[in-house]
């Protein structure tokens, strides 16, 4: 079971990248997390380019297609999700009939230095992903004061760590159920 890990922050050592590395330590047996590192290279969405989106968009779509599920960790910028992450979702939502995100199991978590742990950004992202046709896990994990929340790549708070483990396990189960349903067709 392959999960694609996407950090909505472009900063290499972001709190959200750390959150994804913490998730990698909590995966159920038989699951692996593959980190997507090309978010920064995806060009702005332009419908004029849709027929020939370029190699970075094709790489992004192929990474989603190859994954059984996607785990996204988003920061919160100006009370919403980062523009580059929204842009990537837009590319992966088109063309609608065979979009990379269509029916893809996805979970959203987030971390920020604020007291709210990117709650608004997570809600916005779940809304956008659902609109794009993804199967979004109805769960959230808000890591507040993220600059104090980690010891290396592990969450310090055992309750947050347990919640992250539950979300990753639920996402893997959602992906397994989807895979089983597809194999019965």
C-alpha positions in Angstrom: 0.0 0.0 0.0 1.7 3.2 -1.2 0.8 6.6 0.2 1.9 9.8 -1.4 3.0 12.4 1.2 2.6 16.0 0.1 3.7 19.0 2.2 1.9 22.2 1.3 4.9 24.1 2.5 7.7 24.7 0.0 10.3 25.0 2.8 12.4 21.8 3.0 12.4 21.5 6.8 8.9 22.8 7.3 6.8 21.8 10.3 4.5 20.1 7.8 7.3 18.1 6.3 8.2 17.0 9.9 4.5 16.0 10.4 4.7 13.8 7.3 7.9 12.2 8.6 6.2 11.6 11.9 3.3 9.9 10.0 5.8 7.7 8.2 6.8 6.3 11.6 3.2 5.4 12.4 2.2 3.5 9.2 0.5 0.2 9.6 2.4 -2.9 8.4 2.5 -3.2 4.6 2.2 0.5 4.0 4.9 2.9 2.8 5.0 6.6 2.5 6.6 8.2 -0.6 7.4 11.9 -0.4 6.5 14.2 -3.3 9.1 16.9 -3.7 8.1 18.8 -6.9 5.3 21.1 -5.7 7.5 24.2 -6.2 8.1 23.3 -9.9 4.4 23.0 -10.9 3.5 26.0 -13.1 0.4 28.1 -12.5 -2.8 26.5 -13.7 -3.8 27.9 -17.1 -6.6 26.3 -19.0 -4.8 27.3 -22.2 -2.1 24.8 -21.2 -4.4 22.0 -20.3 -3.9 20.0 -23.4 -0.1 20.1 -23.0 0.6 20.9 -19.3 4.3 20.1 -19.3 6.5 17.6 -17.5 6.1 18.8 -14.0 2.3 18.6 -14.1 2.6 15.2 -15.7 5.0 14.1 -13.0 2.5 15.4 -10.3 -0.4 13.6 -11.9 1.6 10.4 -12.3 2.7 10.4 -8.6 -1.0 10.7 -7.6 -2.0 7.9 -10.0 0.7 5.6 -8.7 -0.3 6.0 -5.1 -3.1 4.1 -3.4 -3.8 7.2 -1.3 -2.5 10.7 -0.6 -1.6 12.3 2.8 -1.4 16.1 2.6 0.1 18.2 5.4 -0.8 21.9 5.0 0.4 25.0 6.7 -2.0 28.0 7.0 -1.2 31.2 5.1 -3.5 34.1 5.7 -6.2 31.8 7.2 -6.2 29.5 4.1 -4.2 27.0 2.2 -1.0 27.9 0.4 -1.5 29.1 -3.2 1.0 26.6 -4.6 -0.9 23.7 -3.0 -4.2 24.9 -4.3 -2.6 25.3 -7.8 -1.4 21.7 -7.7 -4.9 20.5 -6.7 -6.3 22.4 -9.6 -4.0 20.7 -12.1 -4.8 17.3 -10.5 -8.5 17.9 -10.8 -8.5 18.3 -14.6 -9.7 17.0 -16.9 -12.6 16.1 -14.6 -13.5 12.7 -16.3 -10.1 11.2 -15.7 -8.6 13.5 -13.1 -5.8 12.1 -11.0 -7.7 13.1 -7.8 -11.0 11.4 -8.9 -12.0 8.9 -6.2 -8.5 9.0 -4.7 -8.5 8.5 -0.9 -6.9 11.5 0.7 -6.4 12.6 4.3 -5.5 16.2 5.3 -3.5 17.2 8.4 -1.7 20.4 9.3 0.7 22.2 11.5 1.3 25.8 12.1 3.0 28.1 14.7 -0.4 29.5 15.6 -2.7 28.2 18.3 -5.1 26.8 15.7 -2.8 24.3 14.0 -3.9 25.2 10.4 -7.5 24.3 11.1 -8.9 26.8 8.5 -6.4 25.7 5.9 -7.4 22.0 6.5 -11.1 22.8 6.1 -10.5 24.8 2.9 -8.3 22.0 1.5 -10.8 19.3 2.3 -13.5 21.3 0.6 -11.4 21.9 -2.5 -10.4 18.2 -2.7 -14.0 17.0 -2.3 -15.0 19.4 -5.1 -12.2 17.9 -7.2 -13.7 14.4 -6.8 -11.4 13.0 -4.2 -12.6 10.7 -1.4 -11.6 12.8 1.6 -11.2 11.2 5.0 -13.4 12.9 7.5 -10.7 13.6 10.1 -8.4 16.4 11.0 -5.2 16.8 13.0 -4.2 20.3 14.0 -0.7 20.6 15.4 -0.6 24.0 17.1 2.6 25.8 18.1 4.4 23.5 15.7 7.7 25.1 16.4 7.5 23.4 19.9 5.6 20.3 18.9 8.3 18.0 17.7 11.3 16.2 19.0 13.3 15.5 15.8 10.6 14.0 13.6 8.3 12.8 16.3 5.4 14.5 17.9 6.0 15.3 21.6 2.3 15.1 22.6 1.3 11.4 22.8 -2.4 12.3 22.1 -1.4 14.0 18.8 0.9 11.1 17.9 -1.9 8.6 18.5 -4.3 10.7 16.5 -1.8 10.9 13.6 -1.4 7.1 13.8 -5.2 6.7 13.7 -5.5 9.0 10.6 -2.8 7.1 8.7 -4.4 3.7 9.6 -7.8 5.0 8.5 -6.4 6.3 5.3 -4.7 2.9 4.5 -8.0 1.1 5.3 -9.9 3.5 3.0 -7.4 2.8 0.2 -7.7 -1.0 0.8 -11.4 -0.8 0.6 -11.2 1.1 -2.7 -8.7 -1.4 -4.1 -10.9 -4.3 -3.1 -13.9 -2.7 -4.7 -12.0 -2.0 -7.9 -10.7 -5.6 -8.0 -14.3 -6.9 -7.8 -15.4 -5.0 -10.9 
